[in-house]
Amino acid sequence: MTIVDVRDVPTSEFIADLRSRYPVEHEVDAMLTRRMIRRSGPAYRNVTLDELSDCFGHLLDATIDTPYKILDPRWLSGGASKIQMRVTLEWTPPGESVQIASDLVIRMEPSESLNASSRRREFELIGVLADVIPVPQVYWVDDEATWFPEPALVYAYSAGVTKPTGGTGGAVTGMGTNFGPRLRNILSPQFVEILAKIHTFDHESAQLPSFDRPRVGTTETALWQLNRGRRVWEEDRGEEFALMDVAANWLESNMPVLDHASVVHGDYRAGNFLFDEESGSILAILDWERAYIGDRHRDLAWLTAKVIGHNASDGTYLVCGLMPEDEFYTRYEDASGFTVDPDRLRYYEILNRYQQVQTLLGTSFRVAKLGKSHQNVLVARMESAAYLLAEELRSALREVI
């Protein structure tokens, strides 16, 4: 008799139970529910450039009424958990009379990715931040997979590099990038100033319907983020792991009260910004897929993690390979007007580690097992790093329990 794993073939009762036990933001709930409903479907199927080009053509047919040509489709590296294609579009934008050539990126989900995320949120947030910080221009979003096989976003291609030519570190993920002294001096102030602009952005006046806004003076944002991790862990895990229960219990018992609701990028670090190598100007902040409105300390805890930066020649640790940690906090407080609370920072350091273990030990396992990604081999390999991160989580918990 074959025993069916309910996480491979989720029942409506299983899905409903997790939704009720772990309430999250409405867009996150819709996104996670969709992936569970579709999980028992077929494994990932290779999508060709021609197929994606045809899908893009269908979207254009439905949204513009002028002639166009889709030229030179090619795969684009980076954005490791998503499928990305670069194309040139010859078209006449609405309200214009002259045809132009636009260099575009199509960013689409695989059947399931390591980070289940919302193309709608990316589209909304990048759109409202365009006049505030350097971001790519967004054009179309297909959040219901009406034209593409999976939800997709179309935005402008941004020039620039994520690391110096011939530099060390930064392979694929951007972690450990060595920018060198000249670029560090130029990039560091921009890196901090842009983060401060994100965290002080007036999101209350912006149209962001897919975002829930947590109430200041409550623990809502911490609970929503913890519940997201707990829900995904229960949806994806292959076995029991007591450390995750211990961590979740501590995180629930120690949720910090929100003092100011900020836009949180969710993955702000080296590797997720493009810059001009000659001038050192930051040209675009990328990868907004995990953005939400909540506690700024989540970003601060993420980008100051030791695994992302590296030590300078004198042994000083450089945040994201850019500046010493004390200097980063001083620059950030000066630029943002906010203080950095060490207790909140510690909380989100532990929550981040919890999320990393959940992703690598839970989601990596499930996605690779079911063959849901275009990078199943890489996803399976990443699972091996889970226990190193689990040891970091255990050590962090021992310091606070």
BALOBA-1460 file (C-alpha; in Angstrom, 3 decimals):
// residues 401
<rec num="1" residu="m" x="0.000" y="0.000" z="0.000"/>
<rec num="2" residu="t" x="1.409" y="3.348" z="-1.065"/>
<rec num="3" residu="i" x="1.327" y="6.071" z="1.584"/>
<rec num="4" residu="v" x="0.680" y="9.476" z="0.051"/>
<rec num="5" residu="d" x="2.437" y="12.437" z="1.665"/>
<rec num="6" residu="v" x="-0.206" y="15.124" z="2.193"/>
<rec num="7" residu="r" x="2.467" y="17.750" z="1.525"/>
<rec num="8" residu="d" x="2.958" y="16.300" z="-1.968"/>
<rec num="9" residu="v" x="-0.770" y="16.125" z="-2.646"/>
<rec num="10" residu="p" x="-2.348" y="18.678" z="-0.295"/>
<rec num="11" residu="t" x="-6.000" y="18.192" z="0.563"/>
<rec num="12" residu="s" x="-8.395" y="21.096" z="0.946"/>
<rec num="13" residu="e" x="-8.620" y="20.253" z="4.662"/>
<rec num="14" residu="f" x="-4.821" y="20.404" z="5.060"/>
<rec num="15" residu="i" x="-4.656" y="23.755" z="3.297"/>
<rec num="16" residu="a" x="-7.555" y="25.202" z="5.296"/>
<rec num="17" residu="d" x="-6.019" y="24.044" z="8.585"/>
<rec num="18" residu="l" x="-2.696" y="25.790" z="7.914"/>
<rec num="19" residu="r" x="-4.458" y="28.954" z="6.768"/>
<rec num="20" residu="s" x="-6.413" y="29.121" z="10.014"/>
<rec num="21" residu="r" x="-3.455" y="28.273" z="12.263"/>
<rec num="22" residu="y" x="-1.035" y="30.734" z="10.704"/>
<rec num="23" residu="p" x="-2.779" y="33.946" z="9.554"/>
<rec num="24" residu="v" x="-0.636" y="36.108" z="7.263"/>
<rec num="25" residu="e" x="-1.069" y="39.144" z="4.998"/>
<rec num="26" residu="h" x="-3.834" y="38.728" z="2.425"/>
<rec num="27" residu="e" x="-1.514" y="38.677" z="-0.609"/>
<rec num="28" residu="v" x="0.827" y="36.183" z="1.055"/>
<rec num="29" residu="d" x="-2.160" y="33.986" z="1.933"/>
<rec num="30" residu="a" x="-3.407" y="34.054" z="-1.666"/>
<rec num="31" residu="m" x="0.070" y="33.279" z="-3.009"/>
<rec num="32" residu="l" x="0.737" y="30.363" z="-0.637"/>
<rec num="33" residu="t" x="-2.751" y="28.947" z="-1.089"/>
<rec num="34" residu="r" x="-2.351" y="29.020" z="-4.866"/>
<rec num="35" residu="r" x="0.912" y="27.103" z="-4.774"/>
<rec num="36" residu="m" x="-0.552" y="24.434" z="-2.486"/>
<rec num="37" residu="i" x="-3.650" y="23.988" z="-4.647"/>
<rec num="38" residu="r" x="-1.392" y="23.523" z="-7.676"/>
<rec num="39" residu="r" x="1.281" y="21.420" z="-5.973"/>
<rec num="40" residu="s" x="-0.117" y="18.042" z="-6.978"/>
<rec num="41" residu="g" x="0.038" y="19.101" z="-10.617"/>
<rec num="42" residu="p" x="2.855" y="18.204" z="-13.021"/>
<rec num="43" residu="a" x="6.540" y="18.812" z="-12.392"/>
<rec num="44" residu="y" x="8.364" y="21.724" z="-13.978"/>
<rec num="45" residu="r" x="8.359" y="21.684" z="-17.774"/>
<rec num="46" residu="n" x="11.116" y="23.433" z="-19.690"/>
<rec num="47" residu="v" x="9.805" y="26.623" z="-21.251"/>
<rec num="48" residu="t" x="11.524" y="27.735" z="-24.447"/>
<rec num="49" residu="l" x="12.457" y="31.253" z="-25.486"/>
<rec num="50" residu="d" x="10.011" y="31.018" z="-28.368"/>
<rec num="51" residu="e" x="7.210" y="30.001" z="-26.019"/>
<rec num="52" residu="l" x="7.871" y="32.879" z="-23.650"/>
<rec num="53" residu="s" x="8.062" y="35.274" z="-26.593"/>
<rec num="54" residu="d" x="4.675" y="34.031" z="-27.801"/>
<rec num="55" residu="c" x="3.236" y="34.506" z="-24.310"/>
<rec num="56" residu="f" x="4.585" y="38.050" z="-24.237"/>
<rec num="57" residu="g" x="2.972" y="38.648" z="-27.603"/>
<rec num="58" residu="h" x="-0.401" y="37.516" z="-26.257"/>
<rec num="59" residu="l" x="-0.045" y="39.972" z="-23.352"/>
<rec num="60" residu="l" x="0.821" y="42.790" z="-25.754"/>
<rec num="61" residu="d" x="-2.116" y="41.945" z="-28.026"/>
<rec num="62" residu="a" x="-4.422" y="42.337" z="-25.035"/>
<rec num="63" residu="t" x="-2.927" y="45.562" z="-23.687"/>
<rec num="64" residu="i" x="-1.696" y="47.735" z="-26.577"/>
<rec num="65" residu="d" x="-3.252" y="48.563" z="-29.954"/>
<rec num="66" residu="t" x="-0.185" y="49.527" z="-31.985"/>
<rec num="67" residu="p" x="2.201" y="47.329" z="-34.027"/>
<rec num="68" residu="y" x="5.184" y="45.801" z="-32.270"/>
<rec num="69" residu="k" x="8.084" y="43.429" z="-32.776"/>
<rec num="70" residu="i" x="9.689" y="41.162" z="-30.166"/>
<rec num="71" residu="l" x="13.364" y="40.782" z="-31.021"/>
<rec num="72" residu="d" x="16.419" y="38.884" z="-29.795"/>
<rec num="73" residu="p" x="14.999" y="36.862" z="-26.877"/>
<rec num="74" residu="r" x="17.768" y="35.444" z="-24.654"/>
<rec num="75" residu="w" x="18.068" y="33.937" z="-21.210"/>
<rec num="76" residu="l" x="19.220" y="36.191" z="-18.411"/>
<rec num="77" residu="s" x="21.246" y="34.947" z="-15.450"/>
<rec num="78" residu="g" x="20.741" y="36.183" z="-11.903"/>
<rec num="79" residu="g" x="17.502" y="36.172" z="-9.891"/>
<rec num="80" residu="a" x="18.291" y="32.533" z="-9.207"/>
<rec num="81" residu="s" x="14.849" y="31.414" z="-8.021"/>
<rec num="82" residu="k" x="13.020" y="32.907" z="-11.027"/>
<rec num="83" residu="i" x="13.043" y="32.332" z="-14.797"/>
<rec num="84" residu="q" x="14.275" y="35.466" z="-16.563"/>
<rec num="85" residu="m" x="14.330" y="36.344" z="-20.252"/>
<rec num="86" residu="r" x="15.648" y="39.516" z="-21.870"/>
<rec num="87" residu="v" x="14.062" y="40.849" z="-25.071"/>
<rec num="88" residu="t" x="14.044" y="43.946" z="-27.208"/>
<rec num="89" residu="l" x="10.584" y="45.346" z="-27.901"/>
<rec num="90" residu="e" x="10.041" y="47.676" z="-30.846"/>
<rec num="91" residu="w" x="6.767" y="49.485" z="-30.120"/>
<rec num="92" residu="t" x="4.996" y="52.786" z="-29.721"/>
<rec num="93" residu="p" x="4.190" y="53.394" z="-26.041"/>
<rec num="94" residu="p" x="0.700" y="54.692" z="-25.194"/>
<rec num="95" residu="g" x="0.468" y="58.437" z="-25.747"/>
<rec num="96" residu="e" x="3.568" y="58.500" z="-27.955"/>
<rec num="97" residu="s" x="3.782" y="58.892" z="-31.721"/>
<rec num="98" residu="v" x="7.290" y="57.579" z="-32.332"/>
<rec num="99" residu="q" x="8.305" y="53.939" z="-32.235"/>
<rec num="100" residu="i" x="11.126" y="53.093" z="-29.843"/>
<rec num="101" residu="a" x="13.177" y="50.040" z="-28.894"/>
<rec num="102" residu="s" x="12.873" y="49.032" z="-25.232"/>
<rec num="103" residu="d" x="15.253" y="46.554" z="-23.598"/>
<rec num="104" residu="l" x="13.056" y="44.495" z="-21.267"/>
<rec num="105" residu="v" x="13.229" y="41.665" z="-18.742"/>
<rec num="106" residu="i" x="10.486" y="39.097" z="-18.268"/>
<rec num="107" residu="r" x="10.648" y="37.628" z="-14.747"/>
<rec num="108" residu="m" x="8.494" y="34.534" z="-14.217"/>
<rec num="109" residu="e" x="7.951" y="31.975" z="-11.468"/>
<rec num="110" residu="p" x="8.817" y="28.305" z="-12.053"/>
<rec num="111" residu="s" x="6.149" y="25.810" z="-10.944"/>
<rec num="112" residu="e" x="7.471" y="26.430" z="-7.430"/>
<rec num="113" residu="s" x="10.475" y="28.429" z="-6.289"/>
<rec num="114" residu="l" x="12.567" y="28.588" z="-3.140"/>
<rec num="115" residu="n" x="10.897" y="31.887" z="-2.292"/>
<rec num="116" residu="a" x="7.199" y="31.900" z="-3.037"/>
<rec num="117" residu="s" x="6.572" y="35.548" z="-3.758"/>
<rec num="118" residu="s" x="4.238" y="37.994" z="-5.445"/>
<rec num="119" residu="r" x="4.811" y="39.576" z="-8.876"/>
<rec num="120" residu="r" x="1.931" y="41.935" z="-8.071"/>
<rec num="121" residu="r" x="3.781" y="43.293" z="-5.042"/>
<rec num="122" residu="e" x="6.952" y="43.796" z="-7.049"/>
<rec num="123" residu="f" x="4.996" y="45.680" z="-9.699"/>
<rec num="124" residu="e" x="3.212" y="47.956" z="-7.238"/>
<rec num="125" residu="l" x="6.189" y="48.785" z="-5.052"/>
<rec num="126" residu="i" x="8.738" y="49.398" z="-7.809"/>
<rec num="127" residu="g" x="6.184" y="51.636" z="-9.495"/>
<rec num="128" residu="v" x="5.672" y="53.929" z="-6.484"/>
<rec num="129" residu="l" x="9.392" y="54.062" z="-5.621"/>
<rec num="130" residu="a" x="10.498" y="55.066" z="-9.117"/>
<rec num="131" residu="d" x="10.747" y="58.758" z="-8.187"/>
<rec num="132" residu="v" x="12.468" y="58.057" z="-4.873"/>
<rec num="133" residu="i" x="15.318" y="55.607" z="-5.515"/>
<rec num="134" residu="p" x="16.916" y="53.990" z="-8.584"/>
<rec num="135" residu="v" x="14.729" y="51.068" z="-9.683"/>
<rec num="136" residu="p" x="13.883" y="49.563" z="-13.086"/>
<rec num="137" residu="q" x="10.776" y="50.909" z="-14.820"/>
<rec num="138" residu="v" x="7.900" y="48.426" z="-14.623"/>
<rec num="139" residu="y" x="5.589" y="47.892" z="-17.599"/>
<rec num="140" residu="w" x="3.228" y="44.937" z="-17.148"/>
<rec num="141" residu="v" x="2.349" y="42.321" z="-14.548"/>
<rec num="142" residu="d" x="0.572" y="39.031" z="-15.188"/>
<rec num="143" residu="d" x="-0.100" y="38.070" z="-11.582"/>
<rec num="144" residu="e" x="-2.800" y="35.516" z="-12.422"/>
<rec num="145" residu="a" x="-0.795" y="33.756" z="-15.183"/>
<rec num="146" residu="t" x="-3.370" y="34.820" z="-17.772"/>
<rec num="147" residu="w" x="-0.827" y="34.993" z="-20.607"/>
<rec num="148" residu="f" x="2.272" y="33.312" z="-19.217"/>
<rec num="149" residu="p" x="2.541" y="29.750" z="-17.832"/>
<rec num="150" residu="e" x="3.185" y="31.221" z="-14.361"/>
<rec num="151" residu="p" x="2.858" y="34.715" z="-12.817"/>
<rec num="152" residu="a" x="5.253" y="37.116" z="-14.520"/>
<rec num="153" residu="l" x="6.508" y="40.698" z="-14.406"/>
<rec num="154" residu="v" x="7.861" y="42.762" z="-17.309"/>
<rec num="155" residu="y" x="10.240" y="45.602" z="-16.497"/>
<rec num="156" residu="a" x="13.100" y="47.563" z="-18.045"/>
<rec num="157" residu="y" x="16.530" y="46.023" z="-18.283"/>
<rec num="158" residu="s" x="19.047" y="47.897" z="-16.145"/>
<rec num="159" residu="a" x="22.683" y="48.261" z="-17.131"/>
<rec num="160" residu="g" x="25.462" y="47.870" z="-14.627"/>
<rec num="161" residu="v" x="27.240" y="45.150" z="-12.674"/>
<rec num="162" residu="t" x="26.781" y="43.557" z="-9.250"/>
<rec num="163" residu="k" x="30.514" y="43.199" z="-8.586"/>
<rec num="164" residu="p" x="33.780" y="44.561" z="-10.021"/>
<rec num="165" residu="t" x="35.141" y="42.894" z="-13.131"/>
<rec num="166" residu="g" x="37.600" y="40.240" z="-12.026"/>
<rec num="167" residu="g" x="36.594" y="40.728" z="-8.393"/>
<rec num="168" residu="t" x="36.292" y="37.951" z="-5.854"/>
<rec num="169" residu="g" x="33.181" y="36.669" z="-4.139"/>
<rec num="170" residu="g" x="29.620" y="37.398" z="-5.153"/>
<rec num="171" residu="a" x="29.183" y="34.279" z="-7.261"/>
<rec num="172" residu="v" x="25.456" y="33.941" z="-8.058"/>
<rec num="173" residu="t" x="24.193" y="35.249" z="-4.709"/>
<rec num="174" residu="g" x="26.423" y="38.297" z="-4.246"/>
<rec num="175" residu="m" x="27.656" y="37.065" z="-0.873"/>
<rec num="176" residu="g" x="31.236" y="37.900" z="0.042"/>
<rec num="177" residu="t" x="31.701" y="40.413" z="-2.772"/>
<rec num="178" residu="n" x="35.001" y="42.311" z="-2.561"/>
<rec num="179" residu="f" x="34.448" y="45.769" z="-4.052"/>
<rec num="180" residu="g" x="37.941" y="47.054" z="-3.301"/>
<rec num="181" residu="p" x="38.810" y="50.340" z="-1.522"/>
<rec num="182" residu="r" x="37.877" y="52.778" z="-4.313"/>
<rec num="183" residu="l" x="34.404" y="51.400" z="-4.927"/>
<rec num="184" residu="r" x="33.737" y="50.850" z="-1.217"/>
<rec num="185" residu="n" x="34.224" y="54.556" z="-0.568"/>
<rec num="186" residu="i" x="31.852" y="55.514" z="-3.389"/>
<rec num="187" residu="l" x="29.183" y="52.834" z="-2.904"/>
<rec num="188" residu="s" x="28.909" y="52.879" z="0.910"/>
<rec num="189" residu="p" x="27.147" y="56.251" z="1.328"/>
<rec num="190" residu="q" x="24.768" y="55.512" z="-1.561"/>
<rec num="191" residu="f" x="23.958" y="52.061" z="-0.166"/>
<rec num="192" residu="v" x="22.973" y="53.541" z="3.204"/>
<rec num="193" residu="e" x="21.137" y="56.578" z="1.809"/>
<rec num="194" residu="i" x="18.990" y="54.444" z="-0.490"/>
<rec num="195" residu="l" x="18.091" y="52.108" z="2.374"/>
<rec num="196" residu="a" x="17.139" y="55.119" z="4.506"/>
<rec num="197" residu="k" x="14.892" y="56.412" z="1.692"/>
<rec num="198" residu="i" x="13.174" y="53.027" z="1.486"/>
<rec num="199" residu="h" x="12.547" y="52.924" z="5.235"/>
<rec num="200" residu="t" x="11.314" y="56.539" z="5.428"/>
<rec num="201" residu="f" x="9.163" y="56.347" z="2.287"/>
<rec num="202" residu="d" x="5.592" y="57.597" z="2.849"/>
<rec num="203" residu="h" x="3.819" y="54.362" z="1.949"/>
<rec num="204" residu="e" x="0.584" y="55.599" z="3.548"/>
<rec num="205" residu="s" x="0.137" y="58.009" z="0.630"/>
<rec num="206" residu="a" x="0.982" y="55.401" z="-2.019"/>
<rec num="207" residu="q" x="-1.319" y="53.033" z="-3.869"/>
<rec num="208" residu="l" x="-0.228" y="49.614" z="-2.601"/>
<rec num="209" residu="p" x="-3.394" y="47.498" z="-2.477"/>
<rec num="210" residu="s" x="-1.584" y="44.157" z="-2.209"/>
<rec num="211" residu="f" x="0.216" y="45.228" z="0.993"/>
<rec num="212" residu="d" x="-1.203" y="45.007" z="4.505"/>
<rec num="213" residu="r" x="-0.099" y="47.788" z="6.866"/>
<rec num="214" residu="p" x="0.611" y="46.643" z="10.437"/>
<rec num="215" residu="r" x="-0.471" y="48.888" z="13.296"/>
<rec num="216" residu="v" x="2.217" y="50.774" z="15.178"/>
<rec num="217" residu="g" x="2.245" y="49.793" z="18.856"/>
<rec num="218" residu="t" x="1.348" y="46.163" z="18.107"/>
<rec num="219" residu="t" x="3.228" y="42.941" z="17.324"/>
<rec num="220" residu="e" x="1.271" y="42.330" z="14.097"/>
<rec num="221" residu="t" x="4.203" y="42.572" z="11.705"/>
<rec num="222" residu="a" x="6.373" y="40.170" z="13.732"/>
<rec num="223" residu="l" x="3.481" y="37.695" z="13.957"/>
<rec num="224" residu="w" x="2.718" y="37.873" z="10.220"/>
<rec num="225" residu="q" x="6.355" y="37.226" z="9.321"/>
<rec num="226" residu="l" x="6.704" y="34.414" z="11.848"/>
<rec num="227" residu="n" x="3.460" y="32.840" z="10.662"/>
<rec num="228" residu="r" x="4.652" y="32.980" z="7.078"/>
<rec num="229" residu="g" x="7.735" y="30.982" z="8.066"/>
<rec num="230" residu="r" x="5.746" y="28.538" z="10.207"/>
<rec num="231" residu="r" x="3.159" y="27.994" z="7.510"/>
<rec num="232" residu="v" x="5.734" y="27.363" z="4.787"/>
<rec num="233" residu="w" x="7.654" y="25.024" z="7.103"/>
<rec num="234" residu="e" x="4.514" y="22.962" z="7.722"/>
<rec num="235" residu="e" x="3.685" y="22.984" z="3.998"/>
<rec num="236" residu="d" x="7.148" y="21.859" z="2.882"/>
<rec num="237" residu="r" x="9.094" y="20.006" z="5.575"/>
<rec num="238" residu="g" x="10.093" y="16.407" z="5.008"/>
<rec num="239" residu="e" x="10.411" y="15.473" z="8.679"/>
<rec num="240" residu="e" x="10.108" y="16.771" z="12.215"/>
<rec num="241" residu="f" x="12.934" y="19.002" z="13.446"/>
<rec num="242" residu="a" x="12.632" y="19.970" z="17.101"/>
<rec num="243" residu="l" x="14.897" y="23.013" z="16.753"/>
<rec num="244" residu="m" x="12.298" y="24.672" z="14.507"/>
<rec num="245" residu="d" x="9.646" y="24.226" z="17.188"/>
<rec num="246" residu="v" x="11.932" y="25.676" z="19.861"/>
<rec num="247" residu="a" x="12.767" y="28.639" z="17.619"/>
<rec num="248" residu="a" x="9.140" y="29.298" z="16.682"/>
<rec num="249" residu="n" x="8.064" y="29.182" z="20.327"/>
<rec num="250" residu="w" x="10.768" y="31.668" z="21.345"/>
<rec num="251" residu="l" x="9.939" y="33.962" z="18.426"/>
<rec num="252" residu="e" x="6.246" y="33.937" z="19.325"/>
<rec num="253" residu="s" x="6.953" y="34.654" z="22.993"/>
<rec num="254" residu="n" x="9.303" y="37.554" z="22.279"/>
<rec num="255" residu="m" x="7.665" y="39.454" z="19.427"/>
<rec num="256" residu="p" x="8.737" y="43.120" z="19.449"/>
<rec num="257" residu="v" x="6.251" y="45.971" z="19.305"/>
<rec num="258" residu="l" x="6.423" y="48.009" z="16.093"/>
<rec num="259" residu="d" x="7.555" y="51.619" z="16.567"/>
<rec num="260" residu="h" x="7.335" y="52.707" z="12.909"/>
<rec num="261" residu="a" x="5.957" y="50.949" z="9.834"/>
<rec num="262" residu="s" x="8.473" y="51.021" z="6.978"/>
<rec num="263" residu="v" x="8.745" y="49.497" z="3.555"/>
<rec num="264" residu="v" x="11.053" y="46.513" z="4.083"/>
<rec num="265" residu="h" x="12.960" y="45.333" z="1.003"/>
<rec num="266" residu="g" x="13.437" y="41.842" z="2.392"/>
<rec num="267" residu="d" x="16.724" y="41.080" z="0.617"/>
<rec num="268" residu="y" x="18.692" y="44.336" z="0.642"/>
<rec num="269" residu="r" x="22.384" y="43.479" z="0.249"/>
<rec num="270" residu="a" x="25.355" y="43.237" z="-2.091"/>
<rec num="271" residu="g" x="24.350" y="41.335" z="-5.211"/>
<rec num="272" residu="n" x="20.930" y="42.960" z="-5.350"/>
<rec num="273" residu="f" x="22.011" y="46.347" z="-6.665"/>
<rec num="274" residu="l" x="23.563" y="47.282" z="-10.002"/>
<rec num="275" residu="f" x="26.210" y="49.962" z="-10.304"/>
<rec num="276" residu="d" x="28.347" y="51.617" z="-12.949"/>
<rec num="277" residu="e" x="31.838" y="50.260" z="-12.453"/>
<rec num="278" residu="e" x="33.633" y="53.387" z="-13.672"/>
<rec num="279" residu="s" x="31.725" y="56.040" z="-11.717"/>
<rec num="280" residu="g" x="30.503" y="53.842" z="-8.862"/>
<rec num="281" residu="s" x="26.941" y="55.173" z="-9.171"/>
<rec num="282" residu="i" x="24.215" y="52.767" z="-8.065"/>
<rec num="283" residu="l" x="21.854" y="52.362" z="-11.022"/>
<rec num="284" residu="a" x="19.109" y="50.055" z="-9.759"/>
<rec num="285" residu="i" x="17.931" y="48.195" z="-6.657"/>
<rec num="286" residu="l" x="16.684" y="44.736" z="-7.671"/>
<rec num="287" residu="d" x="14.782" y="41.717" z="-6.312"/>
<rec num="288" residu="w" x="11.825" y="43.181" z="-4.433"/>
<rec num="289" residu="e" x="9.998" y="39.863" z="-4.275"/>
<rec num="290" residu="r" x="10.065" y="39.579" z="-0.470"/>
<rec num="291" residu="a" x="9.164" y="43.204" z="0.249"/>
<rec num="292" residu="y" x="6.476" y="44.062" z="2.793"/>
<rec num="293" residu="i" x="5.522" y="46.834" z="5.206"/>
<rec num="294" residu="g" x="6.856" y="46.244" z="8.688"/>
<rec num="295" residu="d" x="9.868" y="46.652" z="10.964"/>
<rec num="296" residu="r" x="13.027" y="48.166" z="9.436"/>
<rec num="297" residu="h" x="15.145" y="45.970" z="11.731"/>
<rec num="298" residu="r" x="14.330" y="43.001" z="9.483"/>
<rec num="299" residu="d" x="16.400" y="44.584" z="6.694"/>
<rec num="300" residu="l" x="19.152" y="45.646" z="9.082"/>
<rec num="301" residu="a" x="19.475" y="42.140" z="10.528"/>
<rec num="302" residu="w" x="19.514" y="40.617" z="7.046"/>
<rec num="303" residu="l" x="22.199" y="42.769" z="5.453"/>
<rec num="304" residu="t" x="24.532" y="42.714" z="8.477"/>
<rec num="305" residu="a" x="24.606" y="38.890" z="8.591"/>
<rec num="306" residu="k" x="28.207" y="37.683" z="8.571"/>
<rec num="307" residu="v" x="27.638" y="35.299" z="5.661"/>
<rec num="308" residu="i" x="26.893" y="38.221" z="3.323"/>
<rec num="309" residu="g" x="29.966" y="40.380" z="3.981"/>
<rec num="310" residu="h" x="33.645" y="39.580" z="4.443"/>
<rec num="311" residu="n" x="36.701" y="40.642" z="6.438"/>
<rec num="312" residu="a" x="39.018" y="43.381" z="5.198"/>
<rec num="313" residu="s" x="42.779" y="42.789" z="5.028"/>
<rec num="314" residu="d" x="43.143" y="44.031" z="8.625"/>
<rec num="315" residu="g" x="40.479" y="41.600" z="9.859"/>
<rec num="316" residu="t" x="37.678" y="44.179" z="10.177"/>
<rec num="317" residu="y" x="34.308" y="42.769" z="9.166"/>
<rec num="318" residu="l" x="32.708" y="44.739" z="6.329"/>
<rec num="319" residu="v" x="28.905" y="44.823" z="6.081"/>
<rec num="320" residu="c" x="28.016" y="43.622" z="2.566"/>
<rec num="321" residu="g" x="31.691" y="44.106" z="1.754"/>
<rec num="322" residu="l" x="31.291" y="47.877" z="2.085"/>
<rec num="323" residu="m" x="31.943" y="49.285" z="5.591"/>
<rec num="324" residu="p" x="32.504" y="48.289" z="9.228"/>
<rec num="325" residu="e" x="29.339" y="47.441" z="11.167"/>
<rec num="326" residu="d" x="29.589" y="50.356" z="13.614"/>
<rec num="327" residu="e" x="30.047" y="52.763" z="10.726"/>
<rec num="328" residu="f" x="27.025" y="51.284" z="8.966"/>
<rec num="329" residu="y" x="24.747" y="51.808" z="11.979"/>
<rec num="330" residu="t" x="25.995" y="55.369" z="12.496"/>
<rec num="331" residu="r" x="25.498" y="56.247" z="8.827"/>
<rec num="332" residu="y" x="22.043" y="54.639" z="8.841"/>
<rec num="333" residu="e" x="20.833" y="56.472" z="11.934"/>
<rec num="334" residu="d" x="22.104" y="59.785" z="10.524"/>
<rec num="335" residu="a" x="20.483" y="59.212" z="7.120"/>
<rec num="336" residu="s" x="17.143" y="57.845" z="8.332"/>
<rec num="337" residu="g" x="16.582" y="59.647" z="11.618"/>
<rec num="338" residu="f" x="15.749" y="56.276" z="13.191"/>
<rec num="339" residu="t" x="17.571" y="54.580" z="16.025"/>
<rec num="340" residu="v" x="18.769" y="50.991" z="15.832"/>
<rec num="341" residu="d" x="17.318" y="48.936" z="18.693"/>
<rec num="342" residu="p" x="19.678" y="46.043" z="19.571"/>
<rec num="343" residu="d" x="16.835" y="43.945" z="21.017"/>
<rec num="344" residu="r" x="14.720" y="44.251" z="17.873"/>
<rec num="345" residu="l" x="17.797" y="43.622" z="15.775"/>
<rec num="346" residu="r" x="18.516" y="40.428" z="17.695"/>
<rec num="347" residu="y" x="14.933" y="39.254" z="17.302"/>
<rec num="348" residu="y" x="15.041" y="39.634" z="13.536"/>
<rec num="349" residu="e" x="18.470" y="38.016" z="13.338"/>
<rec num="350" residu="i" x="16.894" y="34.898" z="14.849"/>
<rec num="351" residu="l" x="13.793" y="35.166" z="12.663"/>
<rec num="352" residu="n" x="16.029" y="35.428" z="9.579"/>
<rec num="353" residu="r" x="17.933" y="32.298" z="10.562"/>
<rec num="354" residu="y" x="14.634" y="30.519" z="11.165"/>
<rec num="355" residu="q" x="13.488" y="31.522" z="7.680"/>
<rec num="356" residu="q" x="16.753" y="30.354" z="6.108"/>
<rec num="357" residu="v" x="16.490" y="26.908" z="7.691"/>
<rec num="358" residu="q" x="12.831" y="26.731" z="6.666"/>
<rec num="359" residu="t" x="13.788" y="27.576" z="3.084"/>
<rec num="360" residu="l" x="16.720" y="25.171" z="2.762"/>
<rec num="361" residu="l" x="15.561" y="22.248" z="4.864"/>
<rec num="362" residu="g" x="11.873" y="22.512" z="3.998"/>
<rec num="363" residu="t" x="11.238" y="24.206" z="0.669"/>
<rec num="364" residu="s" x="14.469" y="23.042" z="-1.035"/>
<rec num="365" residu="f" x="13.609" y="19.467" z="-0.120"/>
<rec num="366" residu="r" x="10.012" y="19.665" z="-1.342"/>
<rec num="367" residu="v" x="10.727" y="21.546" z="-4.586"/>
<rec num="368" residu="a" x="13.546" y="19.169" z="-5.534"/>
<rec num="369" residu="k" x="11.558" y="16.081" z="-4.552"/>
<rec num="370" residu="l" x="8.650" y="17.089" z="-6.770"/>
<rec num="371" residu="g" x="10.820" y="18.475" z="-9.592"/>
<rec num="372" residu="k" x="9.096" y="21.856" z="-9.515"/>
<rec num="373" residu="s" x="11.955" y="24.173" z="-10.485"/>
<rec num="374" residu="h" x="14.172" y="24.870" z="-13.483"/>
<rec num="375" residu="q" x="17.081" y="24.539" z="-11.038"/>
<rec num="376" residu="n" x="16.288" y="21.275" z="-9.281"/>
<rec num="377" residu="v" x="19.939" y="20.207" z="-9.047"/>
<rec num="378" residu="l" x="20.986" y="23.528" z="-7.491"/>
<rec num="379" residu="v" x="17.984" y="23.492" z="-5.175"/>
<rec num="380" residu="a" x="18.826" y="19.985" z="-3.957"/>
<rec num="381" residu="r" x="22.455" y="20.967" z="-3.420"/>
<rec num="382" residu="m" x="21.449" y="24.020" z="-1.376"/>
<rec num="383" residu="e" x="19.648" y="21.771" z="1.096"/>
<rec num="384" residu="s" x="23.052" y="20.577" z="2.325"/>
<rec num="385" residu="a" x="23.755" y="24.017" z="3.808"/>
<rec num="386" residu="a" x="20.671" y="23.841" z="6.020"/>
<rec num="387" residu="y" x="22.395" y="22.216" z="8.988"/>
<rec num="388" residu="l" x="25.157" y="24.834" z="9.077"/>
<rec num="389" residu="l" x="22.448" y="27.483" z="9.323"/>
<rec num="390" residu="a" x="20.589" y="25.342" z="11.861"/>
<rec num="391" residu="e" x="23.691" y="25.374" z="14.057"/>
<rec num="392" residu="e" x="23.789" y="29.176" z="13.806"/>
<rec num="393" residu="l" x="20.112" y="29.245" z="14.815"/>
<rec num="394" residu="r" x="20.769" y="26.915" z="17.759"/>
<rec num="395" residu="s" x="23.717" y="29.026" z="18.936"/>
<rec num="396" residu="a" x="21.681" y="32.240" z="18.680"/>
<rec num="397" residu="l" x="18.853" y="30.717" z="20.697"/>
<rec num="398" residu="r" x="21.229" y="29.525" z="23.416"/>
<rec num="399" residu="e" x="22.290" y="33.136" z="23.935"/>
<rec num="400" residu="v" x="18.721" y="34.312" z="24.605"/>
<rec num="401" residu="i" x="16.986" y="31.362" z="26.262"/>
